[in-house]
Amino acid sequence: MAKQDEPEKSGHDIERVAKQLDALDKRLDNVDSVVSAVAERVMKQPITLNITCPSCGHKVEIAIIGVEKPGR
């Protein structure tokens, strides 16, 4: 069997993809801002994460301590 050629993309399809890429870029910028804010907060105060394994129920405690002293 011969392969069928893919239909050519119209200008409308290209514009739609460009808009979707712009929206994705904005979302990634927002995620970057949130991660940066959390990282700055972590650097100012200690944080403890308590994680429980959903499979075996083992509990793990992770302490994250920043380089800045509290109160600065």
N, C-alpha and C positions, 0 to 999 in steps of 0.2 A: 504494500500500500504506500502511496505517496503521502508525504507529510503535507498537511494543510498549512499555508502561510498564516501567521498571526495577523489579525487586522491591525491596520495602522492606528496609532493613538491620535485622537483629535485634539485640537487646542483646548477644548473644554476639559478633557481628561487630564491634560498636563497641568492646567490651572488648579484642578481639584487636588491633584497630588501635591502641588506646591503649597496649597493652603493647609493640607494635612501635615506636611513637613514643618511649616511655620508653627502650627499648633503644638506639634510634638516638641519643637525647640523651646517654646514657651513653657511647656510642662516640665521639661528637663531643667530649665533655669529655675523654676519654682522649687523643684526637688533639691537642686544645688543650694538654694537659699536656706531651705529648712535644715539640710545637713550641716551647712556652715554655722547656723545659729545654734544647733545642738552641740557641735564641736566647741564653739566658743563657751557655751555654758559648762560643758564638761571640764574645760580648762580652768574654770573659776571655782568649781566645787567638786567634791568627790561624788561619785554615783555608784550604786551597787545594783547589779542585775541578778535576779534570782530566776534561773531557768530550770524547768522540769522536763525531762525527756518524755515525750508522749508514748514511747514504746515500752521503756522499762521503769519509768517513774523515778529514775535517779535525779537527784537535785544537784545543781551546780550553781555556785555563787561566784560572780565575777565582779571584782572591785576595780573601778577606773578612777585614777587619781590624777588630776591635772598638775601642771608645773607652777601655777599661780597659787599663792596663799589666799585662803578665804578672807574677805574683808577688804580687798584691794579695789 
